[in-house]
């Protein structure tokens, strides 16, 4: 008997036995999780989600659509013989829409506008990053040709070689900060870059190029996409002035036209003759304008009465933010 009792006690103290604690008794209710607590929490979360969706819908829905939905709901409630509860819901909805609907609608509209602006800014940033990567290359063939010209002029015409070298240094000093600061480029920066480029090309063309830059001082702080102006200048020289034996005049100007910043490159070369390389350069400018300004900017190619070519870029007029002090 004693052995049987001892054996029984040993069996009862098995920690792996279900429903039995270490003392041989049943598990206490405190150690069991309440089965309905998680379900109640999920039900509450689902109810809150449905309520806020209804609240957002109520804030943005028109009064006409709300009246139509209410009428259909009343008809259905009448068929089900429960019109009073639904009528109370309609009255509560009207009160909520009048009291809080305007504020909530404004919040939702502001959130959508912010998301849209962030998306557009991200697209613009990605596009400008691509252009900065291209600008970082600084046209290797242009640099190599310039250095080769400097090397040749050192032996034949040292003063011209020195002038070209100074222009190249100015070009690089203008280009490098634009690649590093990450700020939105200005028209003044692009004009400085093109002026240095024109100085180099004037030496290379041995006086056949007469550049003229007439940019009002007040417009130099306007935002203007990087490298577009130089693309137009290169196009004018390569396809308009270099093929002309006597060369010619190239003018860069800017003005405000109907609230838009209009920047033009005018030359009196052989005239506009579409070619493969020129077409690609101009097509790239058009694609960038389309991506950056969503149809609010354009590139216009025209033939002046005196001959030659005039390329004009029109973009929304915007002053670049002032640089914050370090």
ABEGO torsion letter per residue (X at the ends): XAAAAAAAAAAAABAABBGBBAAGBBBBAAABBBAAAAAAAAAAAAAAAAAAAAAAAAAABBAAAAAAAAAAAAAAAAAAGBAAAAAAAAAAAAAAAAAAAAAAAAAAAAAAAAAAAAAAAAAAAAAAAAAAAAAAAGGAAAAAAAAAAAAAAAAABAAAAAAAAAAAAAAAAAAAAAAAAGBBBBAAAAAAAAAAAAAAAAAAAGGABBBBBBBBAAAAABBBBBGAAAAAAAAAAAAAAAABAAEEBBBBBBBBBGGBBBBBBBBABAEBBBBAAAAAAAAAAAAAAAAAAGGABBBBBBBBAAEEBBBBBBBBBBBBBBBBBX
